[in-house]
Amino acid sequence: MARPVRFNIHPKEVNIHDNVAIADAPAGFEGEGFFATNFEKVIGLARKNSIWPLPFATSCCGIEFMATMGSHYDLARFGSERLGFTPRQCDLLMVMGTIAKKMAPVLRQVYLQMAEPRWVIAVGACASSGGIFDTYSVLQGIDQIIPVDVYVPGCPPRPEAILDGFMRIQELVHNESVRRRNSEHYKALLNSYGIQ
């Protein structure tokens, strides 16, 4: 006697548009067969959704970042599927954990090896302000050696906080002018850190 079929006797019709979020096109001029927009907006949209992070994890914030990369929180859905561990291929430096003063030159060298445009997130209290380690050997915030774009508070921060910081970086990347990196203000900022 044949076994009764128990699976997919009446399959449901699946509407793919309910499950896929499509980004809106930037504002521009539309017509039959063409679309024109601001070049900076297109570049910002492409950069925003293809950020390659470089995790620089030294302490417990790195464990929270591992959870953020896991399937439950899934940082990959924001366009950051590929983590890079070489600074020359990455454009977002995510510093997580306690940075000792002996480690500061290494962190600065990693930052300098990254190509422009580059962004930095200080994840957790230790990277942002030294955290509970108010000692002679711990750097009291990585902004003493490199410029920081977004600070994520917490000790350690939850994965939701790391995702929020990442989305703020995406907003910054999306709205940044292509010419900002050549501006006098940006050059003065780098000069204040001794970066040419």
MARBA-3410 file (N, C-alpha, C, O; in Angstrom, 1 decimal):
196
0.8,-1.2,0.0,0.0,0.0,0.0,0.9,1.2,0.0,1.9,1.3,0.7 ~ 0.5,2.2,-0.8,1.3,3.4,-0.9,1.1,4.3,0.3,0.1,4.4,0.9 ~ 2.2,5.0,0.7,2.1,5.9,1.8,1.4,7.2,1.4,1.5,7.7,0.3 ~ 0.6,7.7,2.2,-0.1,9.0,1.9,0.9,10.1,1.8,1.8,10.2,2.6 ~ 0.6,11.1,0.9,1.5,12.2,0.8,1.1,13.2,1.9,-0.1,13.6,2.0
2.1,13.7,2.7,1.8,14.6,3.8,2.3,16.0,3.5,1.9,16.9,4.3 ~ 3.1,16.2,2.5,3.8,17.4,2.4,3.3,18.1,1.1,3.2,17.5,0.1 ~ 3.0,19.4,1.2,2.8,20.3,0.1,1.7,19.7,-0.9,1.9,19.7,-2.1 ~ 0.6,19.3,-0.3,-0.5,18.9,-1.2,-1.1,20.1,-1.9,-1.5,20.1,-3.0 ~ -1.3,21.2,-1.1,-1.8,22.4,-1.6,-0.8,23.5,-1.4,-1.0,24.3,-0.4
0.2,23.7,-2.2,1.2,24.7,-1.9,0.6,26.1,-2.1,-0.2,26.4,-2.9 ~ 1.1,27.0,-1.2,0.7,28.4,-1.2,1.4,29.2,-2.3,2.5,28.9,-2.6 ~ 0.7,30.1,-2.9,1.4,31.1,-3.8,2.1,32.1,-3.0,1.6,32.7,-2.1 ~ 3.4,32.2,-3.3,4.2,33.2,-2.5,4.5,34.4,-3.4,4.9,34.3,-4.5 ~ 4.2,35.5,-2.7,4.4,36.8,-3.4,5.8,37.3,-2.9,5.9,37.7,-1.8
6.7,37.4,-3.8,8.1,37.7,-3.5,8.2,39.2,-3.0,9.1,39.6,-2.3 ~ 7.3,40.0,-3.5,7.3,41.4,-3.1,7.0,41.7,-1.7,7.3,42.8,-1.1 ~ 6.4,40.7,-1.0,6.1,40.9,0.4,7.3,40.6,1.3,7.4,41.0,2.4 ~ 8.3,39.9,0.7,9.5,39.4,1.5,10.7,40.2,1.2,11.7,40.1,1.9 ~ 10.8,40.9,0.1,12.0,41.6,-0.3,11.8,43.1,-0.2,10.8,43.7,-0.7
12.7,43.8,0.5,12.7,45.2,0.6,13.6,45.8,-0.5,14.7,45.5,-0.6 ~ 13.0,46.7,-1.3,13.8,47.3,-2.4,14.0,48.7,-2.1,13.1,49.5,-1.7 ~ 15.2,49.2,-2.2,15.6,50.5,-1.9,15.0,51.5,-2.9,14.9,51.1,-4.1 ~ 14.5,52.6,-2.4,14.0,53.6,-3.4,15.1,54.2,-4.2,16.2,54.5,-3.7 ~ 14.8,54.6,-5.4,15.8,55.2,-6.3,15.9,56.7,-5.8,14.9,57.3,-5.3
17.1,57.2,-5.9,17.3,58.6,-5.5,16.4,59.6,-6.3,16.1,59.2,-7.5 ~ 16.1,60.7,-5.8,15.3,61.7,-6.5,16.0,62.1,-7.8,17.2,62.3,-7.8 ~ 15.3,62.3,-8.9,15.9,62.6,-10.1,14.8,62.9,-11.2,13.6,63.0,-10.9 ~ 15.2,62.9,-12.4,14.3,63.2,-13.5,14.0,61.8,-14.2,14.9,61.1,-14.6 ~ 12.7,61.6,-14.4,12.4,60.3,-15.1,11.6,60.6,-16.4,11.0,61.6,-16.5
11.8,59.7,-17.3,11.0,59.8,-18.5,10.9,58.4,-19.1,11.4,57.5,-18.5 ~ 10.4,58.3,-20.3,10.3,57.0,-20.9,11.6,56.6,-21.4,12.2,57.1,-22.4 ~ 12.1,55.5,-20.7,13.4,55.0,-21.2,14.6,55.6,-20.5,15.7,55.2,-20.9 ~ 14.5,56.6,-19.6,15.7,57.1,-19.0,15.4,57.5,-17.6,14.2,57.8,-17.2 ~ 16.5,57.7,-16.8,16.4,58.2,-15.4,17.7,58.9,-15.2,18.8,58.3,-15.4
17.6,60.1,-14.7,18.8,60.9,-14.4,18.7,61.4,-13.0,17.7,61.8,-12.5 ~ 19.8,61.3,-12.3,19.9,61.8,-10.9,21.3,62.4,-10.6,22.1,62.4,-11.5 ~ 21.4,62.8,-9.4,22.7,63.4,-8.9,23.7,62.3,-8.8,23.4,61.2,-8.2 ~ 24.9,62.4,-9.3,25.9,61.4,-9.3,26.3,61.0,-7.8,26.6,59.9,-7.5 ~ 26.4,62.0,-7.0,26.7,61.8,-5.6,25.7,60.9,-4.9,26.1,60.1,-4.0
24.4,61.1,-5.2,23.4,60.2,-4.6,23.5,58.8,-5.0,23.3,57.9,-4.2 ~ 23.9,58.5,-6.2,24.1,57.2,-6.7,25.3,56.5,-6.0,25.2,55.4,-5.6 ~ 26.4,57.3,-5.9,27.6,56.8,-5.3,27.3,56.5,-3.8,27.7,55.5,-3.2 ~ 26.6,57.5,-3.1,26.2,57.3,-1.7,25.3,56.1,-1.5,25.5,55.3,-0.5 ~ 24.4,55.8,-2.4,23.5,54.6,-2.3,24.3,53.3,-2.4,24.1,52.4,-1.7
25.3,53.3,-3.4,26.1,52.1,-3.6,27.0,51.9,-2.4,27.2,50.8,-2.0 ~ 27.7,53.0,-1.9,28.6,52.8,-0.8,27.9,52.4,0.5,28.3,51.6,1.2 ~ 26.7,53.0,0.7,25.9,52.7,1.9,25.6,51.2,2.0,25.6,50.6,3.1 ~ 25.3,50.5,0.9,24.9,49.1,0.9,26.0,48.2,0.5,25.7,47.0,0.2 ~ 27.2,48.6,0.6,28.4,47.7,0.3,29.6,48.1,1.2,30.7,48.1,0.7
29.3,48.3,2.5,30.4,48.6,3.4,31.1,47.3,3.8,30.5,46.3,4.1 ~ 32.4,47.3,3.8,33.2,46.2,4.2,33.9,46.5,5.6,34.8,47.3,5.6 ~ 33.4,46.0,6.7,33.9,46.3,8.0,35.2,45.5,8.3,35.4,44.3,7.9 ~ 36.1,46.1,9.0,37.3,45.5,9.6,37.1,45.5,11.1,37.3,46.5,11.7 ~ 36.8,44.3,11.7,36.7,44.2,13.1,38.0,44.2,13.8,38.9,43.4,13.5
38.2,45.2,14.8,39.4,45.2,15.6,38.9,45.0,17.0,38.7,45.9,17.8 ~ 38.8,43.7,17.4,38.2,43.3,18.6,39.3,42.8,19.6,40.1,42.0,19.3 ~ 39.3,43.4,20.8,40.3,43.0,21.8,39.6,42.4,23.1,40.3,41.8,23.9 ~ 38.3,42.7,23.3,37.7,42.2,24.6,36.3,41.7,24.4,36.0,41.2,23.3 ~ 35.5,41.9,25.4,34.2,41.3,25.4,33.2,41.9,24.4,32.3,41.3,24.0
33.5,43.1,23.9,32.7,43.7,22.9,32.8,42.9,21.6,31.9,42.9,20.7 ~ 33.9,42.3,21.4,34.1,41.4,20.2,33.2,40.2,20.2,32.7,39.8,19.2 ~ 32.8,39.7,21.4,31.9,38.6,21.5,30.5,39.1,21.1,29.8,38.4,20.4 ~ 30.1,40.3,21.6,28.8,40.9,21.1,28.8,41.1,19.6,27.8,40.9,19.0 ~ 29.9,41.5,19.1,30.0,41.6,17.6,29.8,40.3,16.9,29.2,40.2,15.9
30.4,39.2,17.5,30.2,37.9,16.9,28.7,37.5,16.9,28.2,36.9,15.9 ~ 28.0,37.9,18.0,26.5,37.7,18.0,25.8,38.5,16.9,24.8,38.1,16.3 ~ 26.3,39.7,16.7,25.7,40.6,15.7,25.9,40.0,14.3,25.0,40.1,13.4 ~ 27.0,39.3,14.1,27.3,38.7,12.8,26.5,37.4,12.6,26.4,36.9,11.5 ~ 26.0,36.8,13.7,25.3,35.5,13.7,24.0,35.6,13.0,23.5,36.7,12.6
23.4,34.5,12.8,22.1,34.4,12.1,20.9,35.1,12.7,20.0,35.5,12.1 ~ 21.0,35.3,14.1,19.8,35.9,14.8,19.8,37.4,14.5,18.7,37.9,14.3 ~ 20.9,38.1,14.4,20.9,39.5,14.2,21.3,39.8,12.8,20.8,40.7,12.1 ~ 22.3,39.1,12.2,22.6,39.1,10.8,23.0,40.5,10.2,22.2,41.1,9.6 ~ 24.2,40.9,10.5,24.7,42.2,9.9,24.8,42.1,8.4,24.8,43.1,7.8
24.8,40.9,7.8,24.9,40.7,6.4,23.7,41.3,5.7,23.8,41.7,4.5 ~ 22.6,41.4,6.3,21.4,42.0,5.6,21.5,43.5,5.3,20.7,44.1,4.6 ~ 22.6,44.1,5.9,22.8,45.5,5.7,23.9,45.7,4.6,24.4,46.9,4.4 ~ 24.2,44.7,3.9,25.2,44.8,2.8,26.6,44.6,3.3,27.6,44.9,2.6 ~ 26.8,44.0,4.5,28.2,43.8,5.0,28.4,42.3,5.2,28.8,41.9,6.3
28.2,41.6,4.2,28.3,40.1,4.2,29.8,39.8,4.4,30.1,38.8,5.1 ~ 30.7,40.5,3.8,32.1,40.2,3.9,32.8,41.0,4.9,32.9,42.2,4.8 ~ 33.3,40.3,5.9,34.2,40.9,6.9,35.6,40.8,6.3,36.0,39.8,5.8 ~ 36.4,41.9,6.4,37.7,41.9,5.9,38.7,42.0,7.0,38.5,42.7,8.0 ~ 39.8,41.3,6.9,40.8,41.3,8.0,42.1,41.9,7.4,43.2,41.6,8.0
42.0,42.6,6.3,43.1,43.3,5.8,42.7,44.8,5.5,41.7,45.0,4.9 ~ 43.4,45.7,6.1,42.9,47.1,6.0,42.8,47.7,4.6,42.0,48.6,4.4 ~ 43.6,47.2,3.7,43.6,47.8,2.4,42.3,47.4,1.6,42.1,48.1,0.5 ~ 41.5,46.5,2.0,40.3,46.2,1.3,39.0,46.6,2.1,37.9,46.4,1.6 ~ 39.2,47.2,3.2,38.0,47.6,4.1,37.8,49.1,4.1,38.8,49.9,3.9
36.6,49.5,4.4,36.4,51.0,4.5,35.7,51.3,5.8,35.4,52.5,6.0 ~ 35.4,50.4,6.7,34.9,50.7,8.0,35.7,50.0,9.1,35.7,48.8,9.1 ~ 36.3,50.7,10.0,37.1,50.2,11.1,36.2,50.1,12.3,35.7,51.2,12.8 ~ 35.9,48.9,12.8,35.0,48.8,14.0,36.0,48.4,15.2,36.4,47.3,15.2 ~ 36.2,49.3,16.1,37.1,49.1,17.2,36.3,48.7,18.4,35.4,49.4,18.8
36.5,47.5,18.9,35.7,46.9,20.0,36.6,46.4,21.1,37.4,45.5,20.9 ~ 36.5,47.0,22.2,37.2,46.5,23.4,38.2,47.5,23.9,38.4,48.6,23.4 ~ 39.0,47.1,24.9,40.0,47.9,25.6,41.2,48.0,24.7,41.7,47.0,24.2 ~ 41.6,49.2,24.5,42.9,49.5,23.7,43.9,50.0,24.7,43.8,51.1,25.2 ~ 44.9,49.2,24.9,46.0,49.6,25.8,46.9,50.6,25.0,46.9,50.6,23.8
47.7,51.3,25.7,48.6,52.3,25.1,49.6,51.7,24.2,50.1,52.3,23.2 ~ 50.0,50.4,24.5,50.9,49.7,23.7,50.3,49.3,22.3,50.9,49.1,21.3 ~ 48.9,49.2,22.4,48.2,48.8,21.2,47.9,50.0,20.3,47.5,49.8,19.1 ~ 47.9,51.2,20.8,47.5,52.4,20.1,48.3,52.6,18.8,47.7,52.9,17.8 ~ 49.6,52.4,18.7,50.3,52.6,17.5,49.9,51.5,16.4,49.9,51.8,15.2
49.5,50.4,16.9,49.1,49.3,15.9,47.7,49.7,15.3,47.5,49.6,14.1 ~ 46.8,50.2,16.2,45.5,50.6,15.7,45.6,51.8,14.8,45.0,51.8,13.7 ~ 46.5,52.7,15.1,46.7,53.9,14.2,47.3,53.4,12.8,46.9,53.9,11.8 ~ 48.2,52.4,12.9,48.8,51.9,11.6,47.7,51.2,10.8,47.7,51.4,9.5 ~ 46.8,50.5,11.4,45.7,49.8,10.7,44.9,50.9,10.0,44.5,50.7,8.9
44.5,52.0,10.8,43.7,53.0,10.2,44.4,53.7,9.0,43.8,54.0,8.0 ~ 45.7,53.9,9.1,46.4,54.6,8.1,46.5,53.7,6.8,46.7,54.2,5.7 ~ 46.5,52.4,7.0,46.6,51.5,5.8,45.3,51.4,5.1,45.2,50.9,3.9 ~ 44.2,51.9,5.7,42.9,51.8,5.0,42.8,53.0,3.9,43.3,54.1,4.1 ~ 42.2,52.7,2.8,42.1,53.6,1.7,40.9,54.6,2.0,40.0,54.2,2.7
41.0,55.8,1.5,39.9,56.7,1.6,38.8,56.3,0.6,39.2,55.8,-0.5 ~ 37.5,56.5,0.9,37.0,57.0,2.1,36.9,55.9,3.2,36.7,54.7,2.9 ~ 37.1,56.3,4.4,37.1,55.3,5.5,36.4,55.9,6.7,36.3,57.1,6.9 ~ 35.7,55.0,7.4,34.9,55.4,8.6,35.3,54.6,9.8,35.9,53.5,9.6 ~ 35.0,55.1,11.0,35.4,54.4,12.2,34.2,54.4,13.2,33.5,55.4,13.4
34.0,53.2,13.8,33.0,53.1,14.9,33.7,52.7,16.1,34.5,51.7,16.1 ~ 33.5,53.4,17.2,34.0,53.0,18.5,32.9,52.3,19.3,31.9,52.9,19.7 ~ 33.1,50.9,19.4,32.0,50.1,20.0,32.3,49.8,21.4,33.4,49.3,21.8 ~ 31.4,50.2,22.3,31.6,50.0,23.7,32.3,51.1,24.5,32.9,52.0,23.9 ~ 32.1,51.0,25.8,32.7,52.0,26.7,34.2,52.1,26.6,34.8,53.2,26.7
34.9,51.0,26.5,36.3,51.0,26.5,36.9,51.7,25.3,37.8,52.5,25.4 ~ 36.4,51.4,24.1,36.9,52.1,22.9,36.5,53.6,22.9,37.2,54.4,22.3 ~ 35.3,53.9,23.5,34.8,55.2,23.4,35.5,56.1,24.5,35.9,57.3,24.2 ~ 35.7,55.6,25.7,36.3,56.5,26.8,37.2,55.8,27.7,37.5,56.4,28.8 ~ 37.6,54.6,27.5,38.4,53.9,28.4,37.6,53.0,29.3,38.2,52.1,30.0
36.3,53.2,29.4,35.5,52.4,30.2,35.8,52.4,31.7,36.1,53.5,32.2 ~ 35.8,51.3,32.4,36.1,51.2,33.8,37.6,51.3,34.1,38.0,51.3,35.2 ~ 38.4,51.2,33.0,39.8,51.1,33.2,40.5,52.5,33.2,41.1,52.8,32.1 ~ 40.3,53.2,34.2,40.9,54.6,34.3,42.3,54.4,34.9,42.6,54.8,36.0 ~ 43.2,53.8,34.1,44.6,53.5,34.5,45.6,54.1,33.5,45.2,54.5,32.5
46.8,54.0,33.9,47.9,54.6,33.1,48.1,53.8,31.8,48.7,54.4,30.9 ~ 47.7,52.6,31.8,48.1,51.7,30.7,47.0,51.6,29.6,47.2,51.1,28.5 ~ 45.8,52.2,29.9,44.7,52.1,28.9,44.4,53.4,28.3,44.3,54.4,28.9 ~ 44.2,53.4,27.0,43.9,54.6,26.2,42.5,55.0,26.6,41.6,54.2,26.5 ~ 42.3,56.3,26.9,41.0,56.8,27.4,40.2,57.3,26.1,39.9,58.4,26.0
39.9,56.3,25.3,39.2,56.6,24.1,40.0,56.6,22.8,41.1,57.2,22.8 ~ 39.6,56.0,21.8,40.4,55.9,20.6,40.5,57.2,19.8,41.3,57.3,18.9 ~ 39.6,58.1,20.2,39.6,59.4,19.5,40.8,60.2,19.8,41.0,61.3,19.3 ~ 41.6,59.7,20.7,42.9,60.4,21.0,43.9,60.1,19.9,44.9,60.9,19.8 ~ 43.7,59.1,19.1,44.7,58.7,18.1,44.2,58.7,16.7,44.9,59.0,15.7
42.9,58.4,16.5,42.2,58.5,15.2,40.9,59.1,15.3,40.2,59.1,16.3 ~ 40.4,59.7,14.2,39.0,60.3,14.3,38.0,59.3,14.3,38.1,58.2,13.6 ~ 36.9,59.5,15.0,35.8,58.5,15.2,34.5,59.2,14.6,34.3,60.3,14.9 ~ 33.8,58.4,13.9,32.5,58.9,13.3,31.3,58.6,14.2,30.5,59.4,14.3 ~ 31.2,57.4,14.7,30.1,57.0,15.5,30.6,56.3,16.8,31.5,55.4,16.7
29.9,56.6,17.9,30.2,56.0,19.2,29.0,55.1,19.5,27.9,55.6,19.5 ~ 29.3,53.9,19.9,28.2,53.0,20.4,28.4,52.7,21.9,29.4,52.1,22.3 ~ 27.5,53.2,22.7,27.7,53.1,24.2,27.3,51.7,24.7,26.7,50.9,23.9 ~ 27.8,51.3,25.9,27.4,50.1,26.5,28.7,49.3,27.0,29.8,49.6,26.5 ~ 28.5,48.5,27.9,29.6,47.7,28.5,29.2,46.3,28.8,28.8,46.0,29.9
29.2,45.4,27.8,29.3,45.6,26.4,28.0,46.0,25.8,26.9,45.7,26.4 ~ 28.0,46.6,24.6,26.7,47.0,24.0,26.0,45.7,23.5,26.6,44.8,23.0 ~ 24.7,45.8,23.5,23.9,44.7,22.9,24.1,44.7,21.4,24.4,45.7,20.8 ~ 23.8,43.6,20.7,23.9,43.6,19.3,23.0,44.6,18.6,23.3,45.1,17.5 ~ 21.8,44.9,19.2,20.9,45.9,18.7,21.6,47.2,18.6,21.4,48.0,17.7
22.4,47.5,19.7,23.1,48.8,19.7,24.2,48.9,18.6,24.4,49.9,18.0 ~ 24.9,47.8,18.4,25.9,47.7,17.3,25.2,47.9,16.0,25.7,48.6,15.1 ~ 24.0,47.3,15.8,23.3,47.5,14.5,22.9,48.9,14.3,22.9,49.4,13.2 ~ 22.4,49.5,15.4,22.0,51.0,15.4,23.2,51.8,15.0,23.1,52.7,14.2 ~ 24.4,51.6,15.6,25.6,52.3,15.2,26.0,52.1,13.7,26.4,53.0,13.1
25.8,50.9,13.3,26.1,50.6,11.9,25.1,51.3,10.9,25.5,51.8,9.9 ~ 23.8,51.4,11.3,22.9,52.1,10.5,23.2,53.6,10.5,22.9,54.3,9.5 ~ 23.7,54.1,11.6,24.1,55.6,11.6,25.3,55.8,10.7,25.4,56.8,10.0 ~ 26.2,54.8,10.6,27.3,54.9,9.6,26.7,54.9,8.2,27.2,55.7,7.4 ~ 25.8,54.1,8.0,25.1,54.0,6.7,24.5,55.3,6.3,24.6,55.8,5.1
23.8,56.0,7.2,23.3,57.3,6.9,24.4,58.3,6.6,24.3,59.1,5.7 ~ 25.5,58.3,7.4,26.6,59.2,7.2,27.2,58.9,5.8,27.5,59.9,5.1 ~ 27.4,57.7,5.4,28.0,57.3,4.1,27.1,57.8,3.0,27.5,58.3,2.0 ~ 25.8,57.5,3.2,24.8,57.9,2.1,24.7,59.4,1.8,24.6,59.8,0.7 ~ 24.8,60.2,2.9,24.7,61.6,2.8,26.0,62.4,2.6,25.9,63.6,2.4
27.1,61.7,2.6,28.4,62.4,2.5,28.7,62.8,1.1,28.4,62.1,0.2 ~ 29.2,64.0,1.0,29.5,64.5,-0.3,30.8,63.8,-0.8,31.7,63.5,0.0 ~ 30.9,63.6,-2.1,32.1,63.0,-2.7,33.3,63.9,-2.5,34.4,63.4,-2.4 ~ 33.0,65.2,-2.5,34.1,66.2,-2.3,34.5,66.4,-0.9,35.5,67.1,-0.6 ~ 33.8,65.8,0.1,34.2,66.1,1.5,35.6,65.7,1.9,36.3,66.4,2.6
36.1,64.6,1.3,37.5,64.2,1.7,38.5,65.1,1.1,39.7,65.1,1.6 ~ 38.2,66.0,0.2,39.2,67.0,-0.3,39.0,68.3,0.3,39.7,69.3,-0.1 ~ 38.0,68.5,1.2,37.7,69.8,1.8,38.8,70.2,2.8,39.5,69.4,3.3 ~ 38.9,71.5,3.0,39.9,72.0,3.9,39.5,71.6,5.4,40.4,71.3,6.2 ~ 38.2,71.5,5.7,37.8,71.1,7.0,38.3,69.7,7.3,38.8,69.4,8.4
38.1,68.7,6.3,38.6,67.4,6.5,40.1,67.3,6.7,40.6,66.5,7.5 ~ 40.8,68.0,5.8,42.3,68.0,5.9,42.7,68.6,7.2,43.7,68.1,7.8 ~ 42.0,69.6,7.7,42.4,70.1,9.1,42.1,69.1,10.2,42.9,69.0,11.1 ~ 41.0,68.3,10.0,40.8,67.3,11.0,41.9,66.3,11.0,42.3,65.9,12.1 ~ 42.3,65.8,9.9,43.4,64.8,9.8,44.7,65.4,10.3,45.5,64.7,11.0
44.9,66.7,10.0,46.2,67.3,10.5,46.2,67.4,12.0,47.3,67.4,12.6 ~ 45.0,67.6,12.6,45.0,67.6,14.1,45.4,66.3,14.7,45.7,66.3,15.9 ~ 45.3,65.2,14.0,45.7,63.9,14.4,47.1,63.5,13.9,47.6,62.4,14.1 ~ 47.7,64.5,13.2,49.1,64.2,12.7,49.0,63.3,11.5,50.0,62.7,11.2 ~ 47.9,63.3,10.7,47.8,62.4,9.5,47.8,63.3,8.3,47.1,64.3,8.2
48.7,63.0,7.4,48.9,63.8,6.2,47.9,63.3,5.1,47.9,63.9,4.0
END
